[in-house]
Amino acid sequence: MNRGKFITFEGIDGAGKSSHIAGVADFLRARGKTVVSTREPGGTALGEKLRELLLHETMHLETEAMLMFAARREHLAQVIEPALARGDWVICDRFSDATYAYQGGGRGLDKGKFAQLEQWVHGHLQPDLTLLFDLPLSVASGRIAAQARELDRFEQERADFHERVRQAYLERAAAAPQRIRVIDADQSLEKIKNLVEETVTNIC
């Protein structure tokens, strides 16, 4: 059986990536693919418990990074790797690029330590395609404010934090252009949808 494909969705809070995840899953299922849709941190019973801690409890930067990768290791073992081995397609809301951007770019985690954790946890596996939804911080902030909901501790960070996250994402994309496709998220939903489907079709 052929190995499945692994697609991840990335972007700063408010970039709108979550709006397109279900659409891509439907798009792939219409083409006969079996799709597993999941998220990080989370994706497993243990991962969801760690997610609650990560989103709401203050902690040391390196504790935060290691918990992110602990949740990821469980996620890989329990969900992602078995699905790919079955030939399923896995769609994941955030993966290690998010850790590079948020803990690395946003919080200042040493890049060498990030690289060691990434190599240890999934040096054998990277996504086949990463869709990075990018837009100006001012637009993203306005979208979040319009949702009128309680914000997690990352969303509550200052604007300079989120700008560092955005720049780290773009840096990561520049270093891996064959994997990471930057999507201009400051346009109509229909245009974004068409671009996303065109990009996904290229790996089908």
C-alpha positions in Angstrom: 0.0 0.0 0.0 1.2 3.5 -0.9 2.0 5.8 2.0 -0.5 8.6 2.5 0.3 12.3 2.3 0.8 14.7 5.2 -0.5 18.3 4.8 -0.1 20.9 7.5 -1.8 24.3 7.9 0.2 27.2 9.5 -0.1 30.9 10.1 -0.4 33.6 12.8 -3.6 33.7 14.9 -6.3 35.3 12.8 -4.8 34.3 9.5 -7.9 32.2 8.6 -6.2 28.8 8.1 -8.9 27.0 10.1 -11.6 28.2 7.7 -10.0 26.1 4.9 -9.1 22.9 6.7 -12.6 21.3 6.4 -12.8 22.4 2.8 -9.5 20.7 1.9 -10.7 17.5 3.6 -13.9 17.5 1.6 -11.9 18.3 -1.6 -9.7 15.3 -1.0 -12.5 13.0 0.0 -14.3 13.9 -3.3 -11.2 12.6 -5.0 -11.4 9.2 -3.2 -8.9 9.9 -0.4 -9.4 8.7 3.1 -8.7 11.8 5.3 -7.7 12.1 8.9 -8.1 15.7 10.2 -6.3 16.6 13.4 -4.6 19.5 15.3 -1.7 20.5 17.4 -1.2 20.7 20.2 -3.7 18.0 20.7 -4.9 15.2 18.5 -4.8 12.5 21.2 -6.3 12.2 24.7 -2.9 13.1 26.3 -2.2 15.8 23.7 -5.5 17.5 24.4 -4.7 17.6 28.2 -1.3 19.1 27.3 -3.0 21.6 25.0 -5.0 23.0 27.9 -1.8 23.5 29.9 0.0 25.1 27.0 -2.8 27.5 26.1 -3.7 28.6 29.7 -0.8 28.0 32.1 2.3 30.2 32.4 5.5 28.3 32.2 9.2 28.5 31.3 10.0 28.8 27.6 11.9 25.5 27.5 9.1 23.7 29.4 6.7 25.1 26.8 8.8 23.9 23.9 9.3 20.4 25.4 5.6 20.0 26.2 4.8 21.0 22.6 7.2 18.2 21.3 5.9 15.7 23.9 2.4 16.2 22.6 3.7 15.9 19.1 5.6 12.7 19.8 2.3 11.1 21.1 0.4 12.5 18.2 2.8 11.0 15.7 2.8 7.6 17.4 -0.9 7.4 17.9 -2.4 9.2 14.9 -0.2 10.6 12.2 2.2 7.7 11.5 -0.4 4.9 11.6 -2.7 6.9 9.3 0.1 7.5 6.8 1.1 3.8 6.9 -2.5 2.9 6.1 -2.4 5.1 3.0 -4.6 7.8 4.5 -4.1 11.5 4.0 -3.5 13.5 7.2 -4.4 17.1 7.5 -3.1 18.8 10.6 -3.8 22.3 12.0 -0.2 23.3 13.0 2.9 21.2 13.4 6.6 21.9 14.1 6.7 25.0 12.0 4.4 26.5 14.6 6.9 25.7 17.4 9.6 27.3 15.3 7.5 30.4 14.9 5.9 30.8 18.3 8.5 29.4 20.7 11.4 30.3 18.4 10.4 33.5 16.8 7.9 34.8 19.3 9.6 33.7 22.6 13.2 33.4 21.5 13.9 29.7 21.9 17.4 28.9 20.8 17.3 27.6 17.2 19.8 24.9 18.1 17.6 23.5 20.8 14.6 23.6 18.5 16.5 21.7 15.9 17.6 19.0 18.4 14.0 18.5 19.5 12.7 18.4 15.9 15.4 15.9 14.9 14.7 13.7 18.0 10.9 13.7 17.7 10.4 13.5 13.9 13.7 13.7 12.1 12.4 11.0 9.8 9.2 12.8 8.9 8.3 16.2 7.5 5.0 17.2 5.9 4.6 16.7 2.2 3.0 20.1 1.9 2.6 23.0 4.3 0.2 25.8 3.6 1.3 29.0 5.3 -1.5 31.5 5.5 0.1 35.0 5.7 -1.4 38.4 6.1 -0.5 41.7 7.8 -0.8 41.7 11.6 -3.2 44.5 11.6 -5.7 42.5 9.6 -5.2 39.4 11.7 -5.8 41.4 14.9 -9.0 42.9 13.5 -10.3 39.4 12.7 -9.6 38.1 16.2 -11.2 41.2 17.8 -14.3 40.7 15.7 -14.8 37.2 17.1 -15.5 38.5 20.6 -14.3 35.4 22.4 -12.0 34.6 25.3 -8.4 34.6 24.1 -5.7 32.0 25.0 -2.4 33.2 26.4 -0.7 33.2 23.0 -3.5 35.3 21.4 -3.2 37.8 24.4 0.5 38.5 23.6 1.6 42.0 22.4 1.7 43.0 18.8 5.5 42.7 18.6 5.3 39.1 19.7 2.9 38.2 16.8 5.1 40.2 14.3 8.1 38.1 15.4 6.0 35.0 14.9 5.0 36.1 11.4 8.6 36.8 10.4 9.8 33.5 11.8 7.1 31.7 9.7 8.3 33.5 6.5 11.9 32.7 7.4 11.0 29.0 7.8 9.2 29.2 4.4 12.2 30.7 2.7 14.4 27.9 4.0 12.0 25.2 2.7 10.3 26.5 -0.4 9.8 23.0 -1.8 7.6 22.1 1.1 6.0 25.4 2.4 3.6 27.3 0.1 2.9 30.8 1.3 -0.8 31.7 0.8 -1.8 35.4 0.6 -4.6 35.3 3.2 -5.5 39.0 2.7 -7.9 38.3 -0.2 -11.4 36.8 -0.7 -12.2 33.4 0.7 -13.1 32.2 -2.8 -9.7 33.2 -4.2 -7.9 31.6 -1.3 -10.0 28.4 -1.7 -9.1 28.1 -5.3 -5.4 28.7 -4.7 -5.4 26.1 -1.9 -7.1 23.5 -4.0 -4.8 24.1 -6.9 -1.8 23.7 -4.6 -3.1 20.5 -3.0 -3.9 19.1 -6.5 -0.2 19.3 -7.3 0.6 16.5 -4.8 -2.4 14.3 -5.4 
